[in-house]
């Protein structure tokens, strides 16, 4: 059995059928009742993870946890204290979930972090997992702090942790600036991209979901940090 957080989000909604196709019984830890979930998925309402709820029922029988939920990077910040808001949602909640998972005997913990842990820009070479972390905003700092908390728990309790730092994720249902750019292209509006000397890595949501699912079951993924990008078109698994 696998416990998944963030199941109703962009990545989570695509990940659910992938996990089910691989034979996982999926239980979803949710803040509140969801409107709908795929058949066979077991919902478990736990509330806000940052409020330190009792997760024993949610984690009972779980062999792995995939933690996608958190406060995402925002273009227009509305929180009075962004640093505190990100820390609460991305660090405190992650630490609590991992501590409870370790106490429940969970073997593997997969955490969806962010490439922003590495920084905002590179030189001639792309980022690697061995580069020193250099987050520049509250979101990136919170993801890096969460990674450090997970490594501490792993060392103390023997929890197998796998960390994934994706760049911008695209695919059906994506929100934010990516669909806006696509609409401009579809309308035939010329874009001044030829004059921009910059490259940015992207990852298709189906490619990312395949990596997440692999990290949950592959023994060699324990203790590793993965940077991922798509080199070809992302296609939904058949």
N, C-alpha and C positions, 0 to 999 in steps of 0.2 A: 504494500500500500504506500502511496505517495501523498504527502500534504503539499498543496499548492496555495500560495498567496498571490493576490493580484490577478485572479482568474478572469475577471470581467474587463480587464484593461486590454489595450491593443495587442500586446505580445501574449498575454495570458489566454485571450480568447482564441488565438491561433494555436497556442501550445496544447490546449486541452485535447483536441482530436488526435494530435500527434502522440501524446502520451497514451491515450486509450488504444490507438492502433498498435502500440507496442506492448499492450497487455497489462498496463498499470491500472489498478483500481485507484481512482483519484478522489481525494477528499479536498475540498476547498475551504480554507480559513477566510471568513468574510466578516467585514464590519457590520453588515446588516443583511437581511434577506435579499437575494437577487431576484430580478424579474423572471429570469429563466436560465437554465443550465442544460448542457447536453444530457441526454438520457444516460443513466449509469453513473453520473458524477454525484458524489455525496457532499451536500453542503453542510458546513458547520459554522454557525455564527459565533464569533469570538469577541467582537467589538474592536476597539482601537488597540493595536499591539503596543503602542507607546504608553498605554494605561496599565500595562503589566497584567493582563488578564490571566486566569488559570487556563492553561492550554493542554492539560492532561488528557481530556477527552478528545481534543482535536488531533493529538499526536499519538494516541493509543494505537499500537500496531504499525506505526509508520516506519518504513525502512529508509525513506529519503524525504527531504524537504526541498522544495524549490521556492525561493523567496523572490518574487517579482514586485511586490507591493512597496510603495514608498512615495515620497513627495518628489515629483518630477521637476526637471529644469523648466523654469518659466521665463518667458520673454519680458513680461511686465509684472514685476513683483508687487504684491499688495500687502504682504505681511509687514507688520511694524518692525519686527526683528527677524529678518530672513535667516540669519545664521542659526538662531534658536529654533525656528520652525523646521529647517532642514535637519538639524541635529536630532530633534525629537522624533521626527518621522523616519529618518533614514539610519540613525545610529542607535538611539534608545530602543526603538521597536525591533531592529535587527538583533541587537544584543539579547534582548529578552527572549525572542523566538529561538535563537541559537542555544541559549542556556537551558531553556525548557526542552528543546529537542535533545540535547546531550543528556539531560536527566532522564528522559523517556527512553533512552537507548537507541535513538536514531543513528544510523550509520553515516549517511551522506547528506551534506547541506550544500546546495547550489545557490549562489548569490548573484543576482544580476546587478552589476556595478555600472560603471560608465567610463568611456575613454577620457572623460574630463578629469579623471584621476591623474592621467599622464600630463595634462596641460591643454593649452589652447592652440599651440602651433608647433611645427617641427621645422627642421632645416632641410637638408637634402634627403635624409632617410626618414621613413615612417617610424612611429612609436613602436617599441617592443615592450614585452612584459618585464624585461630586465632594466628598463630605464627608471631612474629615480622619479617617484611621483612628484608632480608639481602642479596641483590643482590651484586654480586662480579665482574661483567663485565659491559661494556658499554651498552650492549643489555638489560640486566636485570635491570640496573639502569634507562634506558629510559622507560621501561615498567612500573616500579614502579612510576616514575614521571608522566607518562600519567594517571595512576590510580588516583593519588592524584589530578591531574587537573580535572578529571571527577567528583570526589567527591566534589570539590569546586564548579563546575558548577551546580551539582545536588542540593547542599545546597542553592545556590543563585537563581536558576531558576526553581527548582522543577522538573527537568529532572530525570526520573527513570533510574538509571544505574545498569546494571548487568555485572559483571566481571568474566571471565573464565580464569583460569591459567592451560593450558594443559601441560603435559610432552611431550616426543617425540611422534609424531603422525605417525602411520603407515597405509598403505592401498595402493590400486592400484594407481600407478603413483608417489609414494613417491620418493624423491631424497635424496642425501646425503649419509651418512655412512650406513644407514639401508639396502638399496638394495645391497651394497657391502658385508655386512655380510651375507645376504641371498645367494649371489652367492658363497661365500666360503662354506657355508653349502651344497648347491646343488652339489658342486664339490667333496664333501666328504673329505675336508681338515680338519684334527683334529684341534679343537680349545681348547686352555687351559683354558676353562671357569670353569672347576671343581675346579681349584686352586684359583679362584677369589671369595673372600668373599664379595659379593656386590649384591644388588638388585636394579633394576631400574624400575619405573613405566612407562608403555606405554599406549597409548589410540588409539583404532581403529578409523579411520576417520569417519566411519558411526556412531559410538557411540558419537563422538564429535559433529557431525552435528546434531544429535538428541537433544543433550543438548543445543546447540546454538539456535535451532529452538524453543525449549521449553522456554528458557530464554527470547525470544522475545515476547512471548504471556502470560506466566504464571504470574499472579499478584504477587505471593509470591516471585518471583525472584528479584523484585525491591530492590535495596540497598544491594544485596548479592554478595559475592565473592565465586566462586566455584572452587575447585580442583577436577580434574576428572582423572580416570584411567579405563582401561578395565580389568574386571576380567575374561571374557570369550572371545571366538573368535568373532571378529567384522564381522558382515554380512550386506551386502547391504539390505536395506528395500525392501520387496517384493511389 
